Amino acid sequence: MSGKDLGTLLRTKEILAGYFIPRPYETGEKTLNRAKNEAIQRLQQQIVDIRNLTSEEFFTRSQKEIDDAN
């Protein structure tokens, strides 16, 4: 292992597992690199979504309230 604790390693592998879908022409290493890039892009988008969330949106309880606000 690379100095990561087991919990961190398992969480990281779990995240990547959702993106690790080998293509017939890819090596395992290439698939892993693509999965890492896709996971990072998704996480970056989630950060943007979190930063852009307003308190009004956060405290909205229903889809109807969201639709009414738009």
Steps between C-alpha positions, in 0.01 A plus 500: 500500500605859448462626856121543475296355779269214410182710529630760257614233256166319509298823457715603205468160336124506554471836324709383206318168469196686368706642215724198433331350195762340276473546129617214278793699361621644836766369730416487870727799559326706230159406640613602849631835376175568313299404809709735715449788255125441480470477879700820548282684246186386681639600838597842364145547369363402841721766660360761258146383579566529874653847468205619289229366731310782669353479847154530344570197280644308793196554719249423221319181591318393187534492123187717478670772705800478267278522191307794649826685571605468136 
